[in-house]
Amino acid sequence: MGEFEIEQAREVLAASKAMPLGAASDSDLCRTIGSLEYTVEALLRVIDERGGE
């Protein structure tokens, strides 16, 4: 565990940055926010498991 979450975080962040905000629907924004929240939680678990190495 760890490498997958880090790669997923990179992908979700890139997708979020690439989203044209003026053209995004409420549904798109909610889905992106949910993905970012999930990814932050996963990364925090990785940090906790590694003990802050």
C-alpha positions as CSV (number, residue, x, y, z in Angstrom):
1,M,0.0,0.0,0.0
2,G,1.2,3.5,-0.7
3,E,2.4,3.7,-4.3
4,F,-1.1,3.1,-5.7
5,E,-2.5,5.9,-3.5
6,I,0.3,8.3,-4.5
7,E,-0.3,7.6,-8.2
8,Q,-4.0,7.9,-7.7
9,A,-3.5,11.3,-6.0
10,R,-1.5,12.5,-8.9
11,E,-4.1,11.5,-11.4
12,V,-7.0,13.0,-9.4
13,L,-5.1,16.3,-8.9
14,A,-4.3,16.5,-12.6
15,A,-7.9,15.8,-13.6
16,S,-9.0,18.5,-11.1
17,K,-6.6,21.0,-12.5
18,A,-7.6,20.3,-16.1
19,M,-11.3,20.7,-15.4
20,P,-12.6,23.9,-17.1
21,L,-14.5,25.4,-14.2
22,G,-16.8,27.6,-16.2
23,A,-17.9,24.5,-18.2
24,A,-18.1,22.0,-15.4
25,S,-21.6,21.0,-14.2
26,D,-22.5,20.7,-10.5
27,S,-22.3,17.0,-10.9
28,D,-18.8,17.1,-12.3
29,L,-17.6,19.4,-9.5
30,C,-19.2,17.2,-6.8
31,R,-17.6,14.1,-8.3
32,T,-14.2,15.8,-8.4
33,I,-14.5,17.0,-4.8
34,G,-15.4,13.5,-3.7
35,S,-12.4,12.0,-5.5
36,L,-10.1,14.6,-4.0
37,E,-11.5,13.9,-0.5
38,Y,-11.1,10.1,-0.9
39,T,-7.5,10.6,-2.2
40,V,-6.6,12.9,0.7
41,E,-7.9,10.2,3.2
42,A,-5.9,7.5,1.4
43,L,-2.7,9.6,1.5
44,L,-3.2,10.3,5.2
45,R,-3.5,6.6,5.9
46,V,-0.2,6.0,4.0
47,I,1.5,8.7,6.0
48,D,0.2,7.3,9.3
49,E,1.3,3.7,8.3
50,R,4.8,5.0,7.4
51,G,5.0,6.7,10.8
52,G,5.9,10.1,9.2
53,E,9.2,8.7,7.7
